[in-house]
Amino acid sequence: MKKQTKIKSSSLPTRSPVATSLLFWLLLEHTHAPEWAYGVFWTLTAILVAAFIVSFFTEVERDVPGFGDRS
């Protein structure tokens, strides 16, 4: 499998799904959401975490031209 090229993470804000998941979990707690909403939430969170882990291992980081290495 060919690795994709991406912008180095030091040039971008973090894309981890942890903060977003925590925010939505607190929203569900605050609004006293039904149990099915928690099921949907945890399913989407699992998909986001799996996608984050896969992208971590299948992408190559490169500097943005003008921010260091010009390759």
Buried (B, 14 or more C-beta within 10 A) or exposed (E): EEEEEBEBEEBEEEEEBEEEBEEBBEEBEEEEBEEEBEEEBEEBBEEBBEEEEEEEEEBEEBBEEEEEEEE
